[in-house]
Amino acid sequence: MKTVLSCIQPTGHIHFGNYFGAIKNWVSLQEEYKCIYGVVDYHAMTHIYDHKKLRTTTWELIFNLLATGIKPENLFIQSLVPEHAELCWIFNCFTSYGQLTRMTQFKDKSAKKGEDDFISAGLLDYPVLQAADILIYRADYVPIGKDQVQHLELTRNIAQRFNTQLGEDFFVMPEPLLTEIPKVQSTADPLRKMSKSAGEKHFINIFDDEKRIRKQIKSAVTDAGDTPAETMSPGVENLFGLLKASEQLEAHQSLLEDYNNGNLKYADLKEAVADGLILLNRKFVERRAELNKNKKQIKSQIKYSAMEIRKIAQETVKEVKDMCGLLNVKF
């Protein structure tokens, strides 16, 4: 069975952009592949963060992922597998500084900093840690969006350079798993992605109160003044996308026909979208309530799964250190 690896930073919250854009796909992949999913708390340290809340948001995200259908045996927390950091250092020695400075996300994030703001070496180096996250489990596939292709190419480049310099085809070349990923935009501003960082009105938490979900969809932007004639506006397109992603396919088809015939009522579209999101929301809320009854047991279960997943990482690092002429600890 092929291995799929994907990771997420511990923000705690999951909004419908996260769910439709990645996590829904993670859940379905579990039926076809050996899946390893990580909550990467080391990555959360590359920018200014609240160290007092990191552990809390990490566990919050774990429970939220379980509520969406991720299996506990497929989950690990990055800081429980320190071999990630060890392999990252080794990979630093197979990665050029120039490559890292050309990474689009680093250029974008560092450009937004003022002259007096702190840019950590971790921000520059986190693609190397990301490569370690992937290669340490010999992952065959990584489910990604088009905006992440550059990082996977760096991972493949590091693996190739390592293999070439050490004279052995040790690391497999991970392939992108480019599935149809819905583009979920903010309902308040459909020209920008749904995002927690943009403010409360720009995201919908999958565990939100039903009234808030209906209110947010009801107030969703539809028409934009600069939309060309006979072109679906970004706001309406976003609502149809949410309706399809929530698998309300009959309503989607019917309302799309109304749109094409010029008979669409935005109120009907918004009501259908809200209904679809709330159906999912209720399922997630119920699952989360059940999980909350056994927090101690579930935390132990995740620590155990991390320990089992760590065995793969330990074996990889042991072999890598042998190949590099480094020493391995023997007990």
N, C-alpha and C positions, 0 to 999 in steps of 0.2 A: 504494500500500500504506500503510495506517495505521501510525502510529508508537506503540510502547509504551515507556514509560520506567519503570524501577524501580531502586532503589538499596538498598545494604546497608552497614552499618558494619563496619569491619575488625576483627572479633574473632578472626579466624584460624580458629576452630573452626566446624564446621557440625554441629548435632545434628539428630535426626530431626524435632524440632518445626520447625526452620528449613526443613528439606527439604520436608516434607509441607505446611507452612504457606505456603511461598512459592516455593522454588527449583524444585520439581518442576513447578509451573505455569509458571515462567519458561522452562524447557526446552521445554515443549510449545508455548508462544506463539511461539517462534522459527519455527515452520512456517507460521504464518498472518500474522504481522506483521513490520514492520521493528522490531527490538528493540534498545534501548540500555540496557545495565545498568552501573551504576556502583558502585565500591567507594569510599565517601565518607569519606575520611580527614580532611577538614576537620571533619566532624560529630563525629568521635571526640575532638576537642579541646574540646568544650563542657562536659566534666566532667573530673575529675582523671584523668589517664592517664599511662602510662609512655612518655615520648618516645623512650626507647632501644629500645623494642619495637615502636613503631607501624609502622615501615617493614617489619619482619619479619612482623608479623601481617597487614599489607596484602597482601604477596606470598603469604603462606600462604593467605589467603582466595581470592586469584585462582586459585591452583593447585587449590584444593578445588572452586571453582565449575566450572573446566574439567573436573575429574574427574566431576562430576555430569551433564555434557552441555551446559553453556553454551558457545557458539561464541566463539572468541577475538576474532573481528572485531566482536562485539557488546559487548565489555567495555572499560571505561576506568577509570582511577584519577583521582579528583576533583582531586587536587593537580597533576596533569599538564594540567589544563584550568583555568587561573586565571581565565578569564572568568566562572566560577561566582561567585567572590567579588566580581568587579566588578559583575555584574548584581545580586547581593544588595544591595550598597550603594545602587544606584539604586532597587531595590524598597523599601528601608528608607524612602525618601522618599515612598512611596505606601502605607505601612502605618501604621496608628495604634498607639500604645503600648497603648491600652486593649484592642485586639484581641489583642495578644500576651499580655497578663497574664491574659486569659480562656481561653487555651488549656489544655485539661485536663491534658496531660502536663506543662506547665510548673508548673501549680498543684500537681500531685501530687509532682513531684520536688523542687520548692523547699520544700514543706511538710515533707518528710522531713529537711531540713537543720536542724542545730542553729544556735543564734544565732551561734556562732563559725565556722561553716562558710562556705566561699566559694561564692557563687552567681555564675557568670560572666554577663556580658552575652550571651555566646554561647548560653547555655542559654535565655535569653529570646528570642533572635533567630533560633535555628536553623530555625523554621518559614519564615522569609523566605528563608534559604539553600535550604531544601527547595523552596520555590516557584521559585527560580532554577534549581535542578536540573531541574525539570520543564519550565518554560516556555522555557528556553534552547534546547531541542531541538524546540519546537513540538509536544510530545507530544499525541497524540489521546486516549490511554488510559493510566491508571495502575492496575495491579493492586494492590488494597489490601484489608485487612480492615475490618470495621465500625468498629474502634477508631481507624482512621486517616482516617475520612471528614471529621472536623473540619479536619484539616490540608489536605486537598484543597480544601475549601470556602474556606479562607483563600487558597490559591493562585488559585482562580477569582476571588475577590474582588479580589486584587491585580491580576490581569490585566484585570478589568473596569474598575477605577479607572484603571489606566494607559491603557487604550483610550479611556475617556471624557475624561480630562483632556487627552490628546494629540489627541483628535478623529479617531481612526483605529482600525479593527478590526484591530489588528496581531497580538495574541496570540489563538490559539484557546482555547476553554474546555475544558480537559482533563476527560474523563469518567472516573469510577471503573469499573474492570473488576472487578466483584464476581462472582468465580467461586466454586464450592463449595470452601471452604477447610477442611480437617479441623481440628478443635480438638484439638490434641495436649497432653495434660496430663502432669505428672510421674508416673512409675510408683510413686514413693515416697509421693507425696501427690497423688492425683488431683483435689484441689480447687484446685490451683495449676498454672499453665502450666509446661510443660517449659522450663527455663531454666538456663543455665550459672551465672548470678549466685546462684542458690539453693543451689548446692553440687553436688558430684560425683554424689550419688545421685539428683539431680533432672533429669539429662539423659543422653542416650545419643548419643555422638559417632558420626557415620556411618562413621568410619574405625576405630572401636573394635575391639579384639580380640574374636573370636567368643565366647570363653569369658566375657568380661565382659558381652557382650550377653545371653547365655543366663542368666547369674547375675542380672543386673538384672531381666530379665523374669520369671524364676522367683520372685524375691522381691517382685514387684509386688503392691501392695495391691489386694485384690478387694472383699470385703464391708466395709461400714462399719456400725457399730452403729446409727447414726441414720437409715439408709436406710428409707423407708416400705415396707411390704409390697407385693409385686407391682410394685415399681419397680426397674429395673436400677440397681445401685450405680454411682457415678462411676468406680470402679476397673475394673469389668467393662466398662462402656461405653467407657472409654478403650482397653482392650485390643481390643475389637471395632473401634474406630475405627482403631487402628494396623494391624489385620489387613486392613481394607478399603483403607486408604491404601496399603498395600504391594501391593495388587492381588492378594491371595490370595482371590479372590472365591468360589471353590468351597468352600474351607475356611470362609470367613466364613458362607456360606449354611448349610452343614451344621451348624456349631457353634451358629448362631443358632437353628436348628430344635431342637437339643438343649436350648438354654436355654429356649425357649418351651414345650417338653415337660417341663421340670423334670429333664432328664437330663444337664445339662452338668457335665463335670468340669473344674474350673479348670486342672488340670495339662495337659489336652489343649488348652485355649484358649491357655495360656501357651506351650506347645511350638510351636503353629502360628504364634503371633505372632513368636516368636524365629526360627523357620525363615524367615518372610517377610522380616524385617529383615536376616537374615544373607545371604539371596540378593542383596539390594540392596547390602549392605556389601561382599560379595566383588567385585561389579562395580566399585564405587567404589575399592576398594583396588587392584585391578588397573590401573585407568586412572591412578590417582595414581602408581603405580610406574613406568608408562611415561612419564608427564610428567616425573618426577624425573630421567630419563635425559637430558633436553634442556632443563634449566632456563635456561641462558643464551639459547638460541634462543627459548624461549617468552617470556621477559621482553622480548626485543627485539620479538617479535610483538605483545605487549600494548602496548608503548610506541608501536609503529607504529599500532595500532588506535586508541589514545588520540589520536594526532596527527590521524588521519583524522576521528574523531568531533569533535575540537576545531574543525575547519574549520566545522562547523555552528554551534558556539557562537560562534566569532569573527564569523561573518556576522550572527548575531542581535544580538550586542552592538554591532557596527558600526551596524546600522540603528537600534537603540534609542538610541545616543548621538547619532546624527544627529537623531532625532525630539526628543530632550531638549535640543538646543542645545549639546551637549558636543562636544569636539574629538576626532577620531580620529587616531591616529599613522599617518603615511604614510612609508614607507621608499623 
